[in-house]
Amino acid sequence: MIAEERTDLKISATLDNRGSDCASGFVRLLELVDSLAPGEILQVLSTDRVSRRELRDWAARSGNTLLESRVTGPLWRREYHFLIRKEGS
């Protein structure tokens, strides 16, 4: 599913993991989420197709909210963009 880009949200931090696999960016993801205050939004950029499932599952387990999961680019150069809101304390 390809969705329109949201412009109504203020992004607090960006994790650009394009060109790396999901596992290598996961530690950085955890560090960035830890540094955010509840309600702040993290943008994640990836070229790893597995990131769609991994980030959806992680958000559900961690109690954070996956606000958006978007696919961009042609089939041979796909990118996956996510917006995650930190919840709780």
N, C-alpha and C positions, 0 to 999 in steps of 0.2 A: 504494500500500500504506500503510495506517495502522497504526502500531505503538504499543505501550504506551510510556509515558515511562519512562526508566531512572532509578532513584534510587540505584543502587549506585556511581555515579561522582562524583568531586569535580571540579566545574567550576572552572577557574582564571581564565577570562576569558570575557566575552560580547561578541559583535559583533552589535548590533541594527541590521540593515539593512532592516527592514521599511519599506515605502513608497518605497524607492530601488531602482534597477536594480542588477543584480549587478556591473556594471562599476564603478559609483561606490564600491562597498564593497570592491572587490578590493585597492586600495592599503591600506586600513585592515586588511584581512585579513592581508596580508603583514607589516605593521608589528606587529600583535598576535602573529602566529605567531613572528616574530623575537624578541619580548620573552619568550616562554615558554621554560621549561627542558624538555629532553626528558622525555616522560612526562606533561607537563601537558596539560590538556584545554581546548579552546576550544569554546564553544557559539556557533553562528551562527543568527540568526533572520532570515528573509527572507520577502517576499511575491512575489518574482520566481520564476516557475515554471522558468525556465531555470537557476536556481541549483542545482537537483538534478543536472543533467548537468555543469554547470561545476565545482561543488565535488567531485563524484566524480572527474572527469578531473584536476583540479588535485591532489587528494590522491594519486592514482596517480602523477602525474609528479613530484611534490615529495618523495615517499617518506614522507609522513605518512599516518596511518591514519584513514579515515572510519569511525568506530565506529557511527554511527547516522544515518539519514536518515529523517525522519518528516514526514508531512503531517497538518495539523490544520485544523479549521474547515470551514464549509460551502463548497460550490463557489464561491460568489460572494465569499468572503472567505478564501481559502486562505492558510495560512502553512506555511512549510517550516522545520523545525528540524533542525540538524545538530550532531553531536558529533565533533570532530576531535582526535586525539591527536598531539602533536608527537613525531616520532621523531628519532633521530640526535643530532647535537650542534649 
